[in-house]
């Protein structure tokens, strides 16, 4: 499917790899014709019910007078942004590790077995 001629002309780049939530927000910037194109592509390829429902709902909104919202359908998704990789936690900012108490609550620690009387 990598050489599928329809895939390279889709209005959303990497359409096949978008999670449903990203697809939902990104189709808002498309025209009715572009949503129709995606819907036709989806029905002839994966035909995923949640995806066709999102596309059909957006198409109905556009046909009822909704306008595409500003935005760039080619913009990077947040998880693809440069410099955003990895955890922001460092050894200097991480909390000190502790073991859970054997019973009680964290502010009332249990006594070690050796100290019991």
Secondary structure, DSSP 4 states (H G I P E B T S, - for coil): -TT-TTGGG-SSTTGGG--HHHHHHHGGGS-HHHHHHHHHHHHHTT--HHHHHHHHHHHHHHHTT--PPS--TTSPPGGG-TT--S-S--TTTSPPP-PPPSSSBTTBPPPPGGG--
